[in-house]
Amino acid sequence: MKTVLTNCTVIDGTGQPPRKDMSLVIEGDRIIELKAGKYGPPAGEGERVLDLEGGYVLPGLWNVHVHLGDLIPDPQFLLETESPIDYAIRAGRNAMDALRAGIMGIRIVGEDHYADFAWKRAFDAGVFVGPRIFACGRAISITGGHGHGTLGALEVDGPFEMRKAVREQLKQGADQIKLMVTGGVMTAGEGMEESQFLLDEILAATEVAHQKGRRVCVHAWGAAGIKTAIQGGVDTVEHGLLDDEIIEMMVERGVFYVPTLNCTQDKEKILEGGLPDFMVEKALGAAEAHLEGFQKALGAGVKIACGADTSPVTDFTLLEIEHLVRAGMSEMEALVAATRTSADLCGVVDRLGTVEVGKLADLIVLLADPLEDISNARKLKLVLKAGRLVDIKPQEGQADFWELFF
Ligand SMILES: [Zn+2]
């Protein structure tokens, strides 16, 4: 099956200027041709031509900091009361909604009940149509550390327990390993600046993960904890209150940064979110340092990817992309962060993340120019996954995610 997209502007995700009046040929699941001008011959047999009427073709969007089953706030106390099966169903719905909004690659950085691996298998096998999942399984924290008691976090101490925990995630099919190396917003009784894992524990994790060719990502706010993590060989830093020394280390070692800006910058969402006071205080208290570190990292050329942390994935991915722009990225830089750099962080930029010949045809078509106004990323016309059209209309009879769970 050949699909031709014609009469469109291509924003290819590499950061190159947009190309107007283009045609794009997809054969099977791959892009085989990109050329200027309208597509010439009428559709032949086994060929469909889609006139995009001046629409904008981009790579599918990515969110590389996701917890599919998390709920913030959780007014119905579902996380405390629901069964693992209810949890998994809600997580799957969250993922499938994201695909229908054009979010086609997600990295899940800590999930309960191994629901991330189950949905990954289901989507890969075509049981349901969903986004491409890169999964970490259970996040790993110190005893009593950040995130303990939530989302299936494993509590381990010492390099031996760490090796065991990492190997267990790899056995289950982990694409990356997630460590909690400092305190955070959502756990009581700890400061965000507090360091948690020690160097020997982090080294044990990276040694075992790298042996299998897998990357290690870390939840990390405090500067001391981030430096220990980078010394310990981690590959991606999430959140982060970055200082000059950290930024230098990240550039030198090619460490990725996933700022999750909305977690501190979206004052409205934070205040309206129904969070306990201690969480609101921590989030807003870190806002200035978080933004400052992000801007320095951007200026220094740190590889910055797009991750939103909060669910629903659809709403918060689009919000995070907007925050990247508000915080100082150009619209083009934000789009590259949410496409190519995020695919690179997941280790698949050789086949995903840009609109180029030879790549898988994971594409979105927008009705308006996102370079003019980044919020135009919300004006979706079409989604194609591996060259196949995804039905993006809300299904009749299906309730809204917000109404169901918030
Ligand atoms: Zn997170």
Residues whose N, C-alpha, C, O or C-beta is under 5 A from the ligand:
A	BS01	ZN	D309
